[in-house]
Amino acid sequence: MIAFRTGAVEADQLAETCALGSADGSVSLSDRLVDRGCLTIEQKTRVESLGAEKCQERFLDKERVTR
């Protein structure tokens, strides 16, 4: 979703890649987007970095609330 929100991929590219899926779930969505030519390696790295930042922000927010 971050790839879509940042404009790295179009909605149809994301939808098609999700629809194709990974039979055993062993290939990440970002890797499948790269394999299909929807994302470059550089874009994938940036999207994954943004995702990690968002997770960290949410974790810290929850920590503040539970104190």
Secondary structure, 3 states (H helix, E strand, C coil): CHHHHCCCCCHHHHHHHHHHCCCCCCCCHHHHHHHCCCCCHHHHHHHHHHHHHHHHHHHHHHHHHHC
